[in-house]
Amino acid sequence: MNNLSDLIMAEHSRQQADFIADIVLSKPSYLDELLNIVFRNQEPISRRASWPLRIISERDKNILEPYISTIIKRLPEIDNVAIQRAFLAILVNVNIPEENYGELLQFTFDILINPGSPVASLIYSTDIFYKISINEPDLLNELKLILEQLLPFGSAGVKSKCRKTIKKIDRLDRNRS
């Protein structure tokens, strides 16, 4: 077998990303190498490597559990929007260690208040912020305020996510009363 870098650069397609994911899932020792490629933050290889990583997490959300704290700590260093999006998509579907709540809340907050944030990053950040804040009414109220500010200016997808999340927050508030 070629090394992962060669496979990543050989072709950029869903089929190739699935192939790389299959290899890593069959031999999890390659996961370290794949993550190291993503963390290099080098274009285009890191961006391309983030796609099979996301596929791996969709197929087996527990496989990345030992790496979640590292991903969260390294997230602010990532310049590439596609890699950030892949990591945010992964974080939506995994258990987030409590010791990482603060830094992840700050990171997602910064995305939510930045008018230039990509739509997918806004949506994933909303889900992550909500998930972390679900037992903290003050944080949920802060999220609701942010979403209410986003609502008039967002794309159709952002508006839909804002409305749905605000309804979930309101339901939680009613149930707490």
C-alpha positions as CSV (number, residue, x, y, z in Angstrom):
1,M,0.0,0.0,0.0
2,N,1.1,3.5,-0.7
3,N,1.4,5.8,2.3
4,L,-1.7,7.9,3.2
5,S,-0.2,11.1,1.8
6,D,0.1,9.5,-1.6
7,L,-3.4,8.2,-1.5
8,I,-4.7,11.6,-0.4
9,M,-3.0,13.4,-3.2
10,A,-3.7,10.8,-5.8
11,E,-7.3,11.8,-6.4
12,H,-9.8,14.1,-4.7
13,S,-13.2,12.4,-4.9
14,R,-15.8,10.9,-2.6
15,Q,-14.8,7.5,-3.8
16,Q,-11.1,8.1,-2.8
17,A,-12.2,9.7,0.5
18,D,-14.3,6.6,1.2
19,F,-11.4,4.3,0.2
20,I,-9.0,6.1,2.6
21,A,-11.6,5.9,5.4
22,D,-12.0,2.2,4.8
23,I,-8.2,1.7,5.1
24,V,-8.0,3.7,8.3
25,L,-11.1,2.0,9.8
26,S,-9.6,-1.4,9.0
27,K,-6.3,-0.4,10.5
28,P,-6.9,2.3,13.2
29,S,-3.1,2.7,13.7
30,Y,-3.3,4.9,10.5
31,L,-5.5,7.4,12.4
32,D,-2.5,9.1,14.0
33,E,-1.0,9.6,10.5
34,L,-4.2,11.0,9.1
35,L,-4.7,13.4,11.9
36,N,-1.0,14.6,11.7
37,I,-1.6,15.3,8.0
38,V,-4.7,17.4,8.8
39,F,-2.9,19.2,11.6
40,R,-0.1,20.2,9.3
41,N,-2.5,22.8,8.0
42,Q,-0.9,22.6,4.5
43,E,-2.9,23.2,1.4
44,P,-4.2,21.0,-0.3
45,I,-3.2,17.8,1.5
46,S,-4.6,18.8,5.0
47,R,-7.9,19.9,3.5
48,R,-8.2,16.7,1.5
49,A,-7.3,14.6,4.5
50,S,-10.0,16.2,6.6
51,W,-12.7,14.7,4.3
52,P,-11.9,11.0,5.0
53,L,-11.5,11.9,8.7
54,R,-15.0,13.2,8.8
55,I,-16.3,10.1,7.0
56,I,-14.5,8.0,9.6
57,S,-16.2,9.8,12.4
58,E,-19.6,9.4,10.7
59,R,-19.1,5.6,10.5
60,D,-17.6,5.2,14.0
61,K,-18.1,8.2,16.3
62,N,-16.2,6.6,19.1
63,I,-12.9,6.0,17.1
64,L,-12.0,9.7,17.5
65,E,-12.8,9.9,21.2
66,P,-9.1,9.7,22.3
67,Y,-8.3,12.7,20.0
68,I,-11.2,15.0,20.8
69,S,-9.3,17.1,23.4
70,T,-6.4,17.5,20.9
71,I,-8.8,18.5,18.1
72,I,-10.5,21.1,20.3
73,K,-7.1,22.5,21.5
74,R,-5.8,22.7,17.9
75,L,-8.9,24.0,16.3
76,P,-8.0,27.7,16.7
77,E,-4.7,27.1,14.8
78,I,-6.6,25.9,11.7
79,D,-6.8,28.5,9.0
80,N,-8.6,26.5,6.4
81,V,-12.4,26.8,6.5
82,A,-12.9,23.3,5.0
83,I,-10.8,21.7,7.8
84,Q,-12.5,23.8,10.5
85,R,-15.9,22.7,9.0
86,A,-14.8,19.1,9.1
87,F,-13.7,19.3,12.7
88,L,-16.9,21.1,13.7
89,A,-19.0,18.5,12.0
90,I,-17.1,15.8,14.0
91,L,-17.6,17.7,17.3
92,V,-21.3,17.9,16.8
93,N,-21.6,14.1,17.0
94,V,-19.1,13.2,19.7
95,N,-19.0,13.5,23.5
96,I,-17.1,16.6,24.4
97,P,-15.0,16.4,27.5
98,E,-16.1,18.8,30.2
99,E,-12.6,20.2,30.6
100,N,-12.8,21.4,27.0
101,Y,-16.2,23.2,27.3
102,G,-14.7,26.7,27.9
103,E,-12.3,26.8,24.9
104,L,-14.9,25.2,22.6
105,L,-17.6,27.6,23.8
106,Q,-15.3,30.5,23.0
107,F,-14.4,29.2,19.6
108,T,-18.0,28.6,18.6
109,F,-19.0,32.0,20.1
110,D,-16.4,33.7,17.9
111,I,-17.8,32.0,14.8
112,L,-21.4,32.9,15.8
113,I,-20.6,36.6,16.2
114,N,-18.5,36.9,13.1
115,P,-20.6,38.1,10.2
116,G,-18.2,36.6,7.7
117,S,-18.5,33.0,9.1
118,P,-19.4,30.4,6.5
119,V,-23.0,29.0,6.8
120,A,-21.9,25.4,7.7
121,S,-19.6,26.7,10.4
122,L,-22.4,28.8,11.9
123,I,-24.8,25.8,11.9
124,Y,-22.3,23.4,13.5
125,S,-21.2,26.1,16.0
126,T,-24.9,26.6,17.0
127,D,-25.3,22.8,17.6
128,I,-22.1,22.6,19.6
129,F,-22.8,25.7,21.7
130,Y,-26.3,24.4,22.4
131,K,-25.1,20.9,23.3
132,I,-22.5,22.3,25.8
133,S,-25.0,24.8,27.2
134,I,-28.0,22.6,27.6
135,N,-27.7,22.4,31.4
136,E,-26.7,26.1,31.8
137,P,-29.7,28.4,31.4
138,D,-27.5,31.5,31.3
139,L,-25.5,30.2,28.4
140,L,-28.6,29.1,26.6
141,N,-30.0,32.6,27.0
142,E,-26.8,34.0,25.6
143,L,-27.1,31.7,22.6
144,K,-30.7,32.7,22.1
145,L,-29.6,36.4,22.0
146,I,-26.9,35.7,19.5
147,L,-29.3,33.7,17.3
148,E,-31.9,36.4,17.4
149,Q,-29.2,38.8,16.2
150,L,-28.3,36.4,13.3
151,L,-31.9,35.7,12.3
152,P,-32.6,38.9,10.2
153,F,-29.4,38.6,8.2
154,G,-28.8,34.9,7.8
155,S,-29.2,32.7,4.8
156,A,-32.2,30.4,4.6
157,G,-30.2,27.6,6.3
158,V,-29.0,29.9,9.1
159,K,-32.5,31.3,9.6
160,S,-33.9,27.8,9.8
161,K,-31.3,26.7,12.3
162,C,-31.8,29.8,14.4
163,R,-35.5,29.4,14.6
164,K,-35.3,25.6,15.5
165,T,-32.7,26.2,18.1
166,I,-34.6,29.2,19.7
167,K,-37.7,26.9,19.9
168,K,-35.6,24.2,21.6
169,I,-34.3,26.8,24.1
170,D,-37.8,28.1,24.7
171,R,-39.1,24.5,25.3
172,L,-36.3,23.9,27.8
173,D,-37.1,27.2,29.6
174,R,-40.8,26.3,29.9
175,N,-39.9,22.8,31.2
176,R,-37.6,24.3,33.8
177,S,-40.4,26.7,35.1
